[in-house]
Amino acid sequence: MPLYMDTHKNMKGVTAAAVAEAHAKDLRVQGQHGVEYLHYWVDEKNETIQCLVHAPNPEAAKRVHQEAHGLVADEIHEVKQG
C-alpha cells in the first residue's frame, strides 16, 4: 500500500496534546477507509503538523482526517521510506 506524508500548515495555537487527541480520533476511524496512520510530528513554534500514513490513495487519507476531526491537510505527497 502506498505511503503518504501530509502537512497541515498555519495551525494557530497547535499543541502536542491537541494533536495527540486528533491522532487518537484518526485511529478510531481509519479502518473504515482502509487507512493506517503510523506517526505524526508537531512543530508548535511553526504551527505545522505532519502525518505519515499508509493509504490506498490520498483521498482516503483525507477522508479519515475529515471524518475524525475536520483538520484536513494542506498538502499530501506519496513518499518512499529510505
Backbone as XML, in Angstrom:
<?xml version="1.0"?>
<chain id="A" units="angstrom">
  <residue number="1" name="MET">
    <atom name="N" x="0.865" y="-1.170" z="0.000"/>
    <atom name="CA" x="0.000" y="0.000" z="0.000"/>
    <atom name="C" x="0.912" y="1.233" z="0.000"/>
  </residue>
  <residue number="2" name="PRO">
    <atom name="N" x="0.547" y="2.268" z="-0.741"/>
    <atom name="CA" x="1.363" y="3.482" z="-0.789"/>
    <atom name="C" x="1.495" y="4.154" z="0.575"/>
  </residue>
  <residue number="3" name="LEU">
    <atom name="N" x="2.590" y="4.879" z="0.727"/>
    <atom name="CA" x="2.893" y="5.625" z="1.943"/>
    <atom name="C" x="2.834" y="7.108" z="1.611"/>
  </residue>
  <residue number="4" name="TYR">
    <atom name="N" x="2.141" y="7.875" z="2.440"/>
    <atom name="CA" x="1.975" y="9.313" z="2.207"/>
    <atom name="C" x="2.403" y="10.108" z="3.432"/>
  </residue>
  <residue number="5" name="MET">
    <atom name="N" x="2.877" y="11.329" z="3.167"/>
    <atom name="CA" x="3.159" y="12.308" z="4.214"/>
    <atom name="C" x="2.230" y="13.474" z="3.948"/>
  </residue>
  <residue number="6" name="ASP">
    <atom name="N" x="1.436" y="13.829" z="4.965"/>
    <atom name="CA" x="0.603" y="15.014" z="4.786"/>
    <atom name="C" x="1.108" y="16.133" z="5.682"/>
  </residue>
  <residue number="7" name="THR">
    <atom name="N" x="0.821" y="17.361" z="5.284"/>
    <atom name="CA" x="1.273" y="18.538" z="6.014"/>
    <atom name="C" x="0.092" y="19.460" z="6.263"/>
  </residue>
  <residue number="8" name="HIS">
    <atom name="N" x="-0.046" y="19.853" z="7.502"/>
    <atom name="CA" x="-1.058" y="20.824" z="7.928"/>
    <atom name="C" x="-0.299" y="22.100" z="8.280"/>
  </residue>
  <residue number="9" name="LYS">
    <atom name="N" x="-0.606" y="23.189" z="7.602"/>
    <atom name="CA" x="0.098" y="24.459" z="7.811"/>
    <atom name="C" x="-0.795" y="25.456" z="8.549"/>
  </residue>
  <residue number="10" name="ASN">
    <atom name="N" x="-0.147" y="26.455" z="9.158"/>
    <atom name="CA" x="-0.853" y="27.564" z="9.812"/>
    <atom name="C" x="-1.882" y="27.084" z="10.824"/>
  </residue>
  <residue number="11" name="MET">
    <atom name="N" x="-1.474" y="26.137" z="11.651"/>
    <atom name="CA" x="-2.349" y="25.584" z="12.680"/>
    <atom name="C" x="-2.197" y="26.446" z="13.935"/>
  </residue>
  <residue number="12" name="LYS">
    <atom name="N" x="-2.873" y="27.553" z="13.941"/>
    <atom name="CA" x="-2.756" y="28.550" z="15.008"/>
    <atom name="C" x="-2.974" y="27.924" z="16.385"/>
  </residue>
  <residue number="13" name="GLY">
    <atom name="N" x="-1.999" y="28.122" z="17.282"/>
    <atom name="CA" x="-2.115" y="27.644" z="18.642"/>
    <atom name="C" x="-2.018" y="26.136" z="18.816"/>
  </residue>
  <residue number="14" name="VAL">
    <atom name="N" x="-1.482" y="25.433" z="17.820"/>
    <atom name="CA" x="-1.401" y="23.976" z="17.899"/>
    <atom name="C" x="-0.553" y="23.548" z="19.100"/>
  </residue>
  <residue number="15" name="THR">
    <atom name="N" x="-1.003" y="22.467" z="19.734"/>
    <atom name="CA" x="-0.244" y="21.881" z="20.841"/>
    <atom name="C" x="-0.081" y="20.387" z="20.599"/>
  </residue>
  <residue number="16" name="ALA">
    <atom name="N" x="0.963" y="19.833" z="21.175"/>
    <atom name="CA" x="1.192" y="18.397" z="21.047"/>
    <atom name="C" x="0.022" y="17.609" z="21.630"/>
  </residue>
  <residue number="17" name="ALA">
    <atom name="N" x="-0.532" y="18.093" z="22.731"/>
    <atom name="CA" x="-1.667" y="17.402" z="23.359"/>
    <atom name="C" x="-2.887" y="17.373" z="22.440"/>
  </residue>
  <residue number="18" name="ALA">
    <atom name="N" x="-3.163" y="18.480" z="21.775"/>
    <atom name="CA" x="-4.316" y="18.537" z="20.866"/>
    <atom name="C" x="-4.118" y="17.604" z="19.676"/>
  </residue>
  <residue number="19" name="VAL">
    <atom name="N" x="-2.889" y="17.532" z="19.179"/>
    <atom name="CA" x="-2.621" y="16.657" z="18.034"/>
    <atom name="C" x="-2.703" y="15.191" z="18.458"/>
  </residue>
  <residue number="20" name="ALA">
    <atom name="N" x="-2.252" y="14.877" z="19.653"/>
    <atom name="CA" x="-2.381" y="13.507" z="20.159"/>
    <atom name="C" x="-3.854" y="13.095" z="20.212"/>
  </residue>
  <residue number="21" name="GLU">
    <atom name="N" x="-4.707" y="14.007" z="20.628"/>
    <atom name="CA" x="-6.147" y="13.732" z="20.684"/>
    <atom name="C" x="-6.717" y="13.527" z="19.276"/>
  </residue>
  <residue number="22" name="ALA">
    <atom name="N" x="-6.312" y="14.383" z="18.335"/>
    <atom name="CA" x="-6.785" y="14.239" z="16.951"/>
    <atom name="C" x="-6.292" y="12.925" z="16.353"/>
  </residue>
  <residue number="23" name="HIS">
    <atom name="N" x="-5.053" y="12.553" z="16.635"/>
    <atom name="CA" x="-4.495" y="11.292" z="16.127"/>
    <atom name="C" x="-5.294" y="10.103" z="16.665"/>
  </residue>
  <residue number="24" name="ALA">
    <atom name="N" x="-5.664" y="10.141" z="17.935"/>
    <atom name="CA" x="-6.472" y="9.071" z="18.508"/>
    <atom name="C" x="-7.807" y="8.947" z="17.782"/>
  </residue>
  <residue number="25" name="LYS">
    <atom name="N" x="-8.375" y="10.064" z="17.389"/>
    <atom name="CA" x="-9.635" y="10.042" z="16.629"/>
    <atom name="C" x="-9.415" y="9.424" z="15.251"/>
  </residue>
  <residue number="26" name="ASP">
    <atom name="N" x="-8.270" y="9.756" z="14.607"/>
    <atom name="CA" x="-7.936" y="9.142" z="13.321"/>
    <atom name="C" x="-7.886" y="7.621" z="13.456"/>
  </residue>
  <residue number="27" name="LEU">
    <atom name="N" x="-7.248" y="7.142" z="14.513"/>
    <atom name="CA" x="-7.096" y="5.703" z="14.719"/>
    <atom name="C" x="-8.443" y="5.006" z="14.862"/>
  </residue>
  <residue number="28" name="ARG">
    <atom name="N" x="-9.416" y="5.678" z="15.437"/>
    <atom name="CA" x="-10.746" y="5.079" z="15.599"/>
    <atom name="C" x="-11.494" y="4.973" z="14.269"/>
  </residue>
  <residue number="29" name="VAL">
    <atom name="N" x="-11.178" y="5.841" z="13.315"/>
    <atom name="CA" x="-11.915" y="5.918" z="12.049"/>
    <atom name="C" x="-11.185" y="5.224" z="10.895"/>
  </residue>
  <residue number="30" name="GLN">
    <atom name="N" x="-9.874" y="5.128" z="10.970"/>
    <atom name="CA" x="-9.055" y="4.725" z="9.824"/>
    <atom name="C" x="-9.446" y="3.395" z="9.192"/>
  </residue>
  <residue number="31" name="GLY">
    <atom name="N" x="-9.810" y="2.414" z="9.975"/>
    <atom name="CA" x="-10.139" y="1.098" z="9.432"/>
    <atom name="C" x="-11.312" y="1.105" z="8.474"/>
  </residue>
  <residue number="32" name="GLN">
    <atom name="N" x="-12.226" y="2.029" z="8.655"/>
    <atom name="CA" x="-13.392" y="2.131" z="7.778"/>
    <atom name="C" x="-13.009" y="2.568" z="6.368"/>
  </residue>
  <residue number="33" name="HIS">
    <atom name="N" x="-11.777" y="3.101" z="6.218"/>
    <atom name="CA" x="-11.335" y="3.633" z="4.927"/>
    <atom name="C" x="-10.093" y="2.921" z="4.395"/>
  </residue>
  <residue number="34" name="GLY">
    <atom name="N" x="-9.684" y="1.827" z="5.030"/>
    <atom name="CA" x="-8.513" y="1.079" z="4.582"/>
    <atom name="C" x="-7.220" y="1.844" z="4.746"/>
  </residue>
  <residue number="35" name="VAL">
    <atom name="N" x="-7.147" y="2.655" z="5.805"/>
    <atom name="CA" x="-6.017" y="3.556" z="6.043"/>
    <atom name="C" x="-5.354" y="3.174" z="7.360"/>
  </residue>
  <residue number="36" name="GLU">
    <atom name="N" x="-4.036" y="3.423" z="7.449"/>
    <atom name="CA" x="-3.314" y="3.211" z="8.703"/>
    <atom name="C" x="-2.397" y="4.402" z="8.969"/>
  </residue>
  <residue number="37" name="TYR">
    <atom name="N" x="-2.803" y="5.249" z="9.907"/>
    <atom name="CA" x="-1.954" y="6.370" z="10.331"/>
    <atom name="C" x="-0.860" y="5.824" z="11.223"/>
  </residue>
  <residue number="38" name="LEU">
    <atom name="N" x="0.411" y="6.091" z="10.865"/>
    <atom name="CA" x="1.553" y="5.491" z="11.537"/>
    <atom name="C" x="2.205" y="6.398" z="12.576"/>
  </residue>
  <residue number="39" name="HIS">
    <atom name="N" x="2.519" y="7.620" z="12.180"/>
    <atom name="CA" x="3.233" y="8.568" z="13.042"/>
    <atom name="C" x="2.767" y="9.981" z="12.721"/>
  </residue>
  <residue number="40" name="TYR">
    <atom name="N" x="3.042" y="10.883" z="13.646"/>
    <atom name="CA" x="2.796" y="12.296" z="13.380"/>
    <atom name="C" x="3.873" y="13.116" z="14.079"/>
  </residue>
  <residue number="41" name="TRP">
    <atom name="N" x="4.082" y="14.322" z="13.582"/>
    <atom name="CA" x="5.048" y="15.251" z="14.143"/>
    <atom name="C" x="4.372" y="16.607" z="14.301"/>
  </residue>
  <residue number="42" name="VAL">
    <atom name="N" x="4.675" y="17.269" z="15.396"/>
    <atom name="CA" x="4.088" y="18.580" z="15.698"/>
    <atom name="C" x="5.214" y="19.589" z="15.860"/>
  </residue>
  <residue number="43" name="ASP">
    <atom name="N" x="5.094" y="20.713" z="15.193"/>
    <atom name="CA" x="6.020" y="21.829" z="15.367"/>
    <atom name="C" x="5.191" y="23.001" z="15.885"/>
  </residue>
  <residue number="44" name="GLU">
    <atom name="N" x="5.144" y="23.126" z="17.206"/>
    <atom name="CA" x="4.313" y="24.169" z="17.816"/>
    <atom name="C" x="4.792" y="25.562" z="17.425"/>
  </residue>
  <residue number="45" name="LYS">
    <atom name="N" x="6.099" y="25.759" z="17.356"/>
    <atom name="CA" x="6.661" y="27.073" z="17.039"/>
    <atom name="C" x="6.238" y="27.535" z="15.640"/>
  </residue>
  <residue number="46" name="ASN">
    <atom name="N" x="6.331" y="26.628" z="14.665"/>
    <atom name="CA" x="5.983" y="26.987" z="13.283"/>
    <atom name="C" x="4.550" y="26.627" z="12.913"/>
  </residue>
  <residue number="47" name="GLU">
    <atom name="N" x="3.799" y="26.134" z="13.898"/>
    <atom name="CA" x="2.374" y="25.834" z="13.736"/>
    <atom name="C" x="2.088" y="24.887" z="12.567"/>
  </residue>
  <residue number="48" name="THR">
    <atom name="N" x="2.847" y="23.780" z="12.534"/>
    <atom name="CA" x="2.643" y="22.782" z="11.492"/>
    <atom name="C" x="2.537" y="21.386" z="12.109"/>
  </residue>
  <residue number="49" name="ILE">
    <atom name="N" x="1.884" y="20.516" z="11.368"/>
    <atom name="CA" x="1.737" y="19.107" z="11.736"/>
    <atom name="C" x="2.028" y="18.298" z="10.484"/>
  </residue>
  <residue number="50" name="GLN">
    <atom name="N" x="2.697" y="17.161" z="10.660"/>
    <atom name="CA" x="2.896" y="16.225" z="9.562"/>
    <atom name="C" x="2.465" y="14.842" z="10.027"/>
  </residue>
  <residue number="51" name="CYS">
    <atom name="N" x="1.842" y="14.110" z="9.123"/>
    <atom name="CA" x="1.356" y="12.763" z="9.430"/>
    <atom name="C" x="1.862" y="11.793" z="8.373"/>
  </residue>
  <residue number="52" name="LEU">
    <atom name="N" x="2.290" y="10.620" z="8.822"/>
    <atom name="CA" x="2.720" y="9.554" z="7.933"/>
    <atom name="C" x="1.632" y="8.492" z="7.934"/>
  </residue>
  <residue number="53" name="VAL">
    <atom name="N" x="1.217" y="8.091" z="6.737"/>
    <atom name="CA" x="0.036" y="7.225" z="6.631"/>
    <atom name="C" x="0.148" y="6.259" z="5.455"/>
  </residue>
  <residue number="54" name="HIS">
    <atom name="N" x="-0.224" y="5.009" z="5.691"/>
    <atom name="CA" x="-0.441" y="4.055" z="4.607"/>
    <atom name="C" x="-1.899" y="4.225" z="4.189"/>
  </residue>
  <residue number="55" name="ALA">
    <atom name="N" x="-2.120" y="4.415" z="2.906"/>
    <atom name="CA" x="-3.489" y="4.592" z="2.406"/>
    <atom name="C" x="-3.548" y="4.125" z="0.958"/>
  </residue>
  <residue number="56" name="PRO">
    <atom name="N" x="-4.704" y="3.675" z="0.524"/>
    <atom name="CA" x="-4.831" y="3.257" z="-0.874"/>
    <atom name="C" x="-4.662" y="4.426" z="-1.843"/>
  </residue>
  <residue number="57" name="ASN">
    <atom name="N" x="-4.984" y="5.644" z="-1.371"/>
    <atom name="CA" x="-4.849" y="6.845" z="-2.189"/>
    <atom name="C" x="-4.944" y="8.065" z="-1.264"/>
  </residue>
  <residue number="58" name="PRO">
    <atom name="N" x="-4.545" y="9.244" z="-1.747"/>
    <atom name="CA" x="-4.593" y="10.442" z="-0.900"/>
    <atom name="C" x="-6.007" y="10.786" z="-0.424"/>
  </residue>
  <residue number="59" name="GLU">
    <atom name="N" x="-6.987" y="10.505" z="-1.253"/>
    <atom name="CA" x="-8.359" y="10.845" z="-0.903"/>
    <atom name="C" x="-8.830" y="10.074" z="0.323"/>
  </residue>
  <residue number="60" name="ALA">
    <atom name="N" x="-8.437" y="8.812" z="0.435"/>
    <atom name="CA" x="-8.829" y="8.010" z="1.595"/>
    <atom name="C" x="-8.214" y="8.577" z="2.871"/>
  </residue>
  <residue number="61" name="ALA">
    <atom name="N" x="-6.948" y="8.979" z="2.804"/>
    <atom name="CA" x="-6.292" y="9.588" z="3.960"/>
    <atom name="C" x="-7.007" y="10.882" z="4.353"/>
  </residue>
  <residue number="62" name="LYS">
    <atom name="N" x="-7.383" y="11.670" z="3.363"/>
    <atom name="CA" x="-8.089" y="12.926" z="3.619"/>
    <atom name="C" x="-9.443" y="12.669" z="4.285"/>
  </residue>
  <residue number="63" name="ARG">
    <atom name="N" x="-10.161" y="11.649" z="3.814"/>
    <atom name="CA" x="-11.477" y="11.334" z="4.378"/>
    <atom name="C" x="-11.383" y="10.985" z="5.865"/>
  </residue>
  <residue number="64" name="VAL">
    <atom name="N" x="-10.324" y="10.277" z="6.247"/>
    <atom name="CA" x="-10.170" y="9.920" z="7.660"/>
    <atom name="C" x="-10.047" y="11.182" z="8.501"/>
  </residue>
  <residue number="65" name="HIS">
    <atom name="N" x="-9.137" y="12.095" z="8.113"/>
    <atom name="CA" x="-8.986" y="13.349" z="8.859"/>
    <atom name="C" x="-10.302" y="14.127" z="8.897"/>
  </residue>
  <residue number="66" name="GLN">
    <atom name="N" x="-10.963" y="14.194" z="7.759"/>
    <atom name="CA" x="-12.197" y="14.974" z="7.667"/>
    <atom name="C" x="-13.273" y="14.397" z="8.585"/>
  </residue>
  <residue number="67" name="GLU">
    <atom name="N" x="-13.423" y="13.094" z="8.555"/>
    <atom name="CA" x="-14.453" y="12.450" z="9.376"/>
    <atom name="C" x="-14.086" y="12.454" z="10.861"/>
  </residue>
  <residue number="68" name="ALA">
    <atom name="N" x="-12.812" y="12.246" z="11.168"/>
    <atom name="CA" x="-12.384" y="12.108" z="12.563"/>
    <atom name="C" x="-12.409" y="13.426" z="13.328"/>
  </residue>
  <residue number="69" name="HIS">
    <atom name="N" x="-11.954" y="14.516" z="12.672"/>
    <atom name="CA" x="-11.829" y="15.783" z="13.413"/>
    <atom name="C" x="-11.918" y="17.032" z="12.556"/>
  </residue>
  <residue number="70" name="GLY">
    <atom name="N" x="-11.973" y="16.878" z="11.249"/>
    <atom name="CA" x="-12.138" y="18.033" z="10.370"/>
    <atom name="C" x="-10.869" y="18.781" z="10.005"/>
  </residue>
  <residue number="71" name="LEU">
    <atom name="N" x="-9.719" y="18.356" z="10.504"/>
    <atom name="CA" x="-8.457" y="19.053" z="10.216"/>
    <atom name="C" x="-7.798" y="18.430" z="8.988"/>
  </residue>
  <residue number="72" name="VAL">
    <atom name="N" x="-8.191" y="18.881" z="7.830"/>
    <atom name="CA" x="-7.710" y="18.330" z="6.568"/>
    <atom name="C" x="-6.349" y="18.939" z="6.235"/>
  </residue>
  <residue number="73" name="ALA">
    <atom name="N" x="-5.449" y="18.118" z="5.719"/>
    <atom name="CA" x="-4.096" y="18.556" z="5.371"/>
    <atom name="C" x="-4.107" y="19.537" z="4.201"/>
  </residue>
  <residue number="74" name="ASP">
    <atom name="N" x="-3.124" y="20.437" z="4.209"/>
    <atom name="CA" x="-2.945" y="21.367" z="3.095"/>
    <atom name="C" x="-2.255" y="20.695" z="1.912"/>
  </residue>
  <residue number="75" name="GLU">
    <atom name="N" x="-1.381" y="19.722" z="2.211"/>
    <atom name="CA" x="-0.658" y="19.003" z="1.171"/>
    <atom name="C" x="-0.568" y="17.535" z="1.562"/>
  </residue>
  <residue number="76" name="ILE">
    <atom name="N" x="-0.525" y="16.672" z="0.552"/>
    <atom name="CA" x="-0.283" y="15.261" z="0.783"/>
    <atom name="C" x="0.534" y="14.733" z="-0.393"/>
  </residue>
  <residue number="77" name="HIS">
    <atom name="N" x="1.644" y="14.044" z="-0.049"/>
    <atom name="CA" x="2.572" y="13.572" z="-1.078"/>
    <atom name="C" x="2.930" y="12.114" z="-0.816"/>
  </residue>
  <residue number="78" name="GLU">
    <atom name="N" x="3.001" y="11.334" z="-1.886"/>
    <atom name="CA" x="3.472" y="9.967" z="-1.752"/>
    <atom name="C" x="4.975" y="10.006" z="-1.466"/>
  </residue>
  <residue number="79" name="VAL">
    <atom name="N" x="5.406" y="9.175" z="-0.517"/>
    <atom name="CA" x="6.816" y="9.119" z="-0.140"/>
    <atom name="C" x="7.290" y="7.669" z="-0.141"/>
  </residue>
  <residue number="80" name="LYS">
    <atom name="N" x="8.606" y="7.501" z="-0.208"/>
    <atom name="CA" x="9.251" y="6.198" z="-0.107"/>
    <atom name="C" x="10.146" y="6.213" z="1.111"/>
  </residue>
  <residue number="81" name="GLN">
    <atom name="N" x="10.037" y="5.197" z="1.945"/>
    <atom name="CA" x="10.885" y="5.123" z="3.118"/>
    <atom name="C" x="12.287" y="4.708" z="2.704"/>
  </residue>
  <residue number="82" name="GLY">
    <atom name="N" x="13.298" y="5.376" z="3.247"/>
    <atom name="CA" x="14.679" y="5.060" z="2.878"/>
    <atom name="C" x="15.523" y="4.829" z="4.079"/>
  </residue>
</chain>
